[in-house]
Amino acid sequence: MIYCNLTLTSSHGAVYSFQVSDVVKGKEGAFRKQVVYNVYTNEEEFDIKCSCRLFEFKGIICRHICKVLLEKNVKDVPSRYILPRWRKDIKRMHTYVLNCYDDPQNTEEKLRYNKLCSHFSKAAELGAESNDKYVFLMKYVDEAIEKLMDNTTCKEKLTPMLSEVTNVPQ
């Protein structure tokens, strides 16, 4: 935001319009050109939009919006501008994968997940070798997913499926 300069262009009640001039680096950082972006804010609805549309495209607040928020002395960014994919407190399937801020203890669920991933990876390699193997694997994976998604699934329901698997295409 060092290169961002802010100018208020219009004000109608709680609606403000700003021009934020930004110096954009060219290839290899040598060439610089000045670009002007329009940022519109509505303080009643706390709505803010920038003409660069970075938030709409990538879900990340751009530095032009940040410059306006800093200038308006806003301390907390509204939660609608922090998408769930950027939050640590949202439970996702890929969170079974260990990361730097996880509890170092392995839970049984994480261990099962890692073992399943390893097996599925090997099955995918084998299934990709031929169309017959692919069709065979997809049939059983789809059937397994369907049975696992059914909340009434029990041991008796899964056993017949496993005993059916006798001849694998070569």
C-alpha positions, -999 to +999 in steps of 0.1 A: +000+000+000+030+022-001+022+032-037-016+038-031-028+074-029-064+080-019-087+108-031-124+113-021-143+120-053-179+122-041-200+119-011-238+114-009-250+107+026-234+074+037-222+066+001-187+076-007-166+073-039-128+073-038-102+071-064-071+051-054-041+056-076-017+027-076+017+023-090+019-011-107+052-028-114+059-041-148+079-072-158+110-078-136+099-048-114+116-023-137+087-006-155+060+012-134+028+027-145+001+045-125-034+030-125-065+046-109-091+024-093-125+035-081-136+023-047-173+028-036-184+025+000-218+025+016-215+030+054-251+021+062-249-014+047-211-015+051-207-025+015-174-018-003-164-024-039-133-018-060-131-015-098-101-040-097-127-066-087-100-088-069-126-097-042-152-108-067-126-129-087-105-144-059-122-136-026-093-115-014-097-079-003-075-058-025-051-032-012-073-004-026-101-014-003-076-018+025-064+017+019-100+031+022-106+010+053-074+024+069-083+059+059-118+055+074-102+041+106-122+008+103-108-016+130-127-048+121-133-061+086-170-073+082-172-111+083-188-112+048-154-101+034-136-130+051-147-160+031-150-194+048-121-208+027-097-184+044-109-191+080-092-215+104-123-223+125-143-239+096-141-278+095-132-291+061-125-326+048-089-317+039-082-307+075-075-343+082-041-335+067-017-323+094-006-287+092+015-264+113-012-252+137-028-286+143-026-305+176+005-328+171-015-358+184-029-381+157-065-390+162-079-423+151-099-405+125-068-388+110-050-422+109-079-438+091-081-409+067-044-411+058-046-449+053-077-445+031-059-419+010-029-442+005-051-470-006-072-448-029-041-434-045-029-469-053-063-479-066-064-448-088-030-457-103-043-492-111-077-480-124-061-456-148-041-484-166-071-494-188-107-485-195-119-518-181-101-513-149-114-477-147-150-488-153-146-516-127-132-493-101-156-465-106-186-489-103-175-501-069-164-467-056-197-452-066-216-481-050-194-478-018-200-440-016-238-445-020-239-472+008-216-451+031-238-420+026-269-440+037-273-434+074-289-468+079-258-486+066-247-514+089-222-543+088-247-567+071-253-542+043-215-538+036-206-574+038-224-585+005-207-558-014-172-569-003-179-606-011-191-597-046-156-585-056-141-617-070-129-611-105-109-580-113-103-571-150-067-577-161 
